[in-house]
Amino acid sequence: MRIFKCYMVLAIRAMTAHLFRSKLRAIGIEAIPAMGQLVDPNLAQAVGMVAVNDAARDGIVVEELQIGYTMRGQLLLPPRCASARPAEKYKRGATSENPGLCVTLS
């Protein structure tokens, strides 16, 4: 019975989120897709960088920290994201604990 209640809570939460997003779309508010895109300074706010081994991914959003929204083409809230940078472009001694420095992904 307890598991059934947990599933009910999750289902109600999912239905509420879906209804809320559909109402936002109905009044013209849409999420800005940022993952996998080049960082556009006109739309996105880059708040960090992640070191990657592939230089071809330089400037690509690899982590979305906050979803951004537009309303009828006007920016409401920019997405906050972290972009990829080649590992060789970073200062030595970069750690995930130091703000403004990078974290290495393989």
C-alpha positions, 0 to 999 in steps of 0.5 A: 500500500505504501509503494502505491501511495508513492507512485500516486504522488509521483504520478500527480506531480508529473501530471501537475508539471505537465499541465503547468508547462502546457499552460506556460506554452499556451501564453507564449512562454517557452524553454530555451534549449541550451544543451549541446549548443554553442554558448550564445551570449545574447541568450545564455549566461555562462557561469562555468567551464568544464575541461574536455579532451576533445577540442572540437567541443570548445564553447559547447554547453555541456551542463545546464544549471538552470533552464532559461525561458522566452516569452514571445521571443523576448528573453525572460530568464537566461539559461545558466550553463557551463561550457566545454573548454579544451583541457590545455587552455586551462590554468594549472591547478584547476579544481572543482572546489575553486570557483572559476576554474574547471572540472575535467571530464573524459 
